[in-house]
Amino acid sequence: MTYEQHTCGTVRITHHGRPATTLNGPRAARFLAEVETSDPQLVTARWTGNYKRGNERTARDHPRNRG
């Protein structure tokens, strides 16, 4: 997932090039503040509702996924 911040204060989150959600106003500001202090992938997944299984944090720490 990726996100784009627009000059009008809107944040658009996309997944594989397709729109997932658009955030405006205070929600966009809260999202951007959270993305700066945490893992952007986990934050965007949670904000779009794709944070389903709860294993994302566990998978990140798996030896195969360490960079």
FIVO-573835 format. One record per residue (C-alpha): residue number from 1; residue in one letter; chain; y, z, x. Coordinates in steps of 0.2 Angstrom, whole numbers, plus 2048, in hexadecimal, padded with zeros to 3 digits. Example, Ala and Ser with C-alpha at 12.3 -4.5 7.8 and 13.67 -1.06 7.14 Angstrom:
<atom><num>1</num><residuo>a</residuo><cadena>A</cadena><c2>7EA</c2><c3>827</c3><c1>83E</c1></atom>
<atom><num>2</num><residuo>s</residuo><cadena>A</cadena><c2>7FB</c2><c3>824</c3><c1>844</c1></atom>
END
This chain:
<atom><num>1</num><residuo>m</residuo><cadena>A</cadena><c2>800</c2><c3>800</c3><c1>800</c1></atom>
<atom><num>2</num><residuo>t</residuo><cadena>A</cadena><c2>811</c2><c3>7FC</c3><c1>806</c1></atom>
<atom><num>3</num><residuo>y</residuo><cadena>A</cadena><c2>823</c2><c3>801</c3><c1>7FF</c1></atom>
<atom><num>4</num><residuo>e</residuo><cadena>A</cadena><c2>833</c2><c3>7F8</c3><c1>800</c1></atom>
<atom><num>5</num><residuo>q</residuo><cadena>A</cadena><c2>844</c2><c3>801</c3><c1>7FE</c1></atom>
<atom><num>6</num><residuo>h</residuo><cadena>A</cadena><c2>851</c2><c3>7F7</c3><c1>7F6</c1></atom>
<atom><num>7</num><residuo>t</residuo><cadena>A</cadena><c2>864</c2><c3>7F9</c3><c1>7F8</c1></atom>
<atom><num>8</num><residuo>c</residuo><cadena>A</cadena><c2>866</c2><c3>7FE</c3><c1>7E5</c1></atom>
<atom><num>9</num><residuo>g</residuo><cadena>A</cadena><c2>85C</c2><c3>80D</c3><c1>7E8</c1></atom>
<atom><num>10</num><residuo>t</residuo><cadena>A</cadena><c2>84C</c2><c3>806</c3><c1>7E1</c1></atom>
<atom><num>11</num><residuo>v</residuo><cadena>A</cadena><c2>83B</c2><c3>808</c3><c1>7EA</c1></atom>
<atom><num>12</num><residuo>r</residuo><cadena>A</cadena><c2>82D</c2><c3>7FB</c3><c1>7E6</c1></atom>
<atom><num>13</num><residuo>i</residuo><cadena>A</cadena><c2>81B</c2><c3>800</c3><c1>7EB</c1></atom>
<atom><num>14</num><residuo>t</residuo><cadena>A</cadena><c2>80F</c2><c3>7F1</c3><c1>7ED</c1></atom>
<atom><num>15</num><residuo>h</residuo><cadena>A</cadena><c2>7FD</c2><c3>7F0</c3><c1>7F0</c1></atom>
<atom><num>16</num><residuo>h</residuo><cadena>A</cadena><c2>7F6</c2><c3>7E0</c3><c1>7F8</c1></atom>
<atom><num>17</num><residuo>g</residuo><cadena>A</cadena><c2>806</c2><c3>7D8</c3><c1>7F4</c1></atom>
<atom><num>18</num><residuo>r</residuo><cadena>A</cadena><c2>805</c2><c3>7DC</c3><c1>7E1</c1></atom>
<atom><num>19</num><residuo>p</residuo><cadena>A</cadena><c2>812</c2><c3>7E9</c3><c1>7D9</c1></atom>
<atom><num>20</num><residuo>a</residuo><cadena>A</cadena><c2>80A</c2><c3>7FA</c3><c1>7D6</c1></atom>
<atom><num>21</num><residuo>t</residuo><cadena>A</cadena><c2>81A</c2><c3>803</c3><c1>7D0</c1></atom>
<atom><num>22</num><residuo>t</residuo><cadena>A</cadena><c2>82C</c2><c3>804</c3><c1>7D2</c1></atom>
<atom><num>23</num><residuo>l</residuo><cadena>A</cadena><c2>836</c2><c3>814</c3><c1>7D4</c1></atom>
<atom><num>24</num><residuo>n</residuo><cadena>A</cadena><c2>849</c2><c3>816</c3><c1>7D0</c1></atom>
<atom><num>25</num><residuo>g</residuo><cadena>A</cadena><c2>856</c2><c3>823</c3><c1>7D2</c1></atom>
<atom><num>26</num><residuo>p</residuo><cadena>A</cadena><c2>850</c2><c3>835</c3><c1>7D6</c1></atom>
<atom><num>27</num><residuo>r</residuo><cadena>A</cadena><c2>83E</c2><c3>831</c3><c1>7D6</c1></atom>
<atom><num>28</num><residuo>a</residuo><cadena>A</cadena><c2>841</c2><c3>824</c3><c1>7E4</c1></atom>
<atom><num>29</num><residuo>a</residuo><cadena>A</cadena><c2>84B</c2><c3>830</c3><c1>7EE</c1></atom>
<atom><num>30</num><residuo>r</residuo><cadena>A</cadena><c2>83D</c2><c3>83D</c3><c1>7EC</c1></atom>
<atom><num>31</num><residuo>f</residuo><cadena>A</cadena><c2>830</c2><c3>830</c3><c1>7F1</c1></atom>
<atom><num>32</num><residuo>l</residuo><cadena>A</cadena><c2>839</c2><c3>82B</c3><c1>801</c1></atom>
<atom><num>33</num><residuo>a</residuo><cadena>A</cadena><c2>83C</c2><c3>83D</c3><c1>806</c1></atom>
<atom><num>34</num><residuo>e</residuo><cadena>A</cadena><c2>829</c2><c3>840</c3><c1>805</c1></atom>
<atom><num>35</num><residuo>v</residuo><cadena>A</cadena><c2>824</c2><c3>830</c3><c1>80E</c1></atom>
<atom><num>36</num><residuo>e</residuo><cadena>A</cadena><c2>82F</c2><c3>835</c3><c1>81D</c1></atom>
<atom><num>37</num><residuo>t</residuo><cadena>A</cadena><c2>827</c2><c3>846</c3><c1>81F</c1></atom>
<atom><num>38</num><residuo>s</residuo><cadena>A</cadena><c2>814</c2><c3>842</c3><c1>81B</c1></atom>
<atom><num>39</num><residuo>d</residuo><cadena>A</cadena><c2>808</c2><c3>834</c3><c1>81C</c1></atom>
<atom><num>40</num><residuo>p</residuo><cadena>A</cadena><c2>80F</c2><c3>824</c3><c1>813</c1></atom>
<atom><num>41</num><residuo>q</residuo><cadena>A</cadena><c2>7FE</c2><c3>81E</c3><c1>80E</c1></atom>
<atom><num>42</num><residuo>l</residuo><cadena>A</cadena><c2>7F9</c2><c3>82E</c3><c1>805</c1></atom>
<atom><num>43</num><residuo>v</residuo><cadena>A</cadena><c2>80A</c2><c3>830</c3><c1>7FD</c1></atom>
<atom><num>44</num><residuo>t</residuo><cadena>A</cadena><c2>80B</c2><c3>81F</c3><c1>7F6</c1></atom>
<atom><num>45</num><residuo>a</residuo><cadena>A</cadena><c2>7F9</c2><c3>821</c3><c1>7EF</c1></atom>
<atom><num>46</num><residuo>r</residuo><cadena>A</cadena><c2>7FD</c2><c3>831</c3><c1>7E7</c1></atom>
<atom><num>47</num><residuo>w</residuo><cadena>A</cadena><c2>80D</c2><c3>82A</c3><c1>7DF</c1></atom>
<atom><num>48</num><residuo>t</residuo><cadena>A</cadena><c2>805</c2><c3>81B</c3><c1>7D8</c1></atom>
<atom><num>49</num><residuo>g</residuo><cadena>A</cadena><c2>7F6</c2><c3>824</c3><c1>7D1</c1></atom>
<atom><num>50</num><residuo>n</residuo><cadena>A</cadena><c2>7E9</c2><c3>81D</c3><c1>7DD</c1></atom>
<atom><num>51</num><residuo>y</residuo><cadena>A</cadena><c2>7E5</c2><c3>82E</c3><c1>7E5</c1></atom>
<atom><num>52</num><residuo>k</residuo><cadena>A</cadena><c2>7D5</c2><c3>830</c3><c1>7DC</c1></atom>
<atom><num>53</num><residuo>r</residuo><cadena>A</cadena><c2>7C7</c2><c3>837</c3><c1>7E6</c1></atom>
<atom><num>54</num><residuo>g</residuo><cadena>A</cadena><c2>7CF</c2><c3>844</c3><c1>7F1</c1></atom>
<atom><num>55</num><residuo>n</residuo><cadena>A</cadena><c2>7C6</c2><c3>83E</c3><c1>800</c1></atom>
<atom><num>56</num><residuo>e</residuo><cadena>A</cadena><c2>7D5</c2><c3>835</c3><c1>808</c1></atom>
<atom><num>57</num><residuo>r</residuo><cadena>A</cadena><c2>7D9</c2><c3>843</c3><c1>813</c1></atom>
<atom><num>58</num><residuo>t</residuo><cadena>A</cadena><c2>7C7</c2><c3>846</c3><c1>818</c1></atom>
<atom><num>59</num><residuo>a</residuo><cadena>A</cadena><c2>7C5</c2><c3>834</c3><c1>81C</c1></atom>
<atom><num>60</num><residuo>r</residuo><cadena>A</cadena><c2>7D4</c2><c3>834</c3><c1>827</c1></atom>
<atom><num>61</num><residuo>d</residuo><cadena>A</cadena><c2>7CC</c2><c3>841</c3><c1>833</c1></atom>
<atom><num>62</num><residuo>h</residuo><cadena>A</cadena><c2>7BB</c2><c3>838</c3><c1>834</c1></atom>
<atom><num>63</num><residuo>p</residuo><cadena>A</cadena><c2>7B7</c2><c3>833</c3><c1>846</c1></atom>
<atom><num>64</num><residuo>r</residuo><cadena>A</cadena><c2>7B5</c2><c3>821</c3><c1>841</c1></atom>
<atom><num>65</num><residuo>n</residuo><cadena>A</cadena><c2>7C7</c2><c3>820</c3><c1>83A</c1></atom>
<atom><num>66</num><residuo>r</residuo><cadena>A</cadena><c2>7D0</c2><c3>829</c3><c1>849</c1></atom>
<atom><num>67</num><residuo>g</residuo><cadena>A</cadena><c2>7DB</c2><c3>81D</c3><c1>852</c1></atom>
END
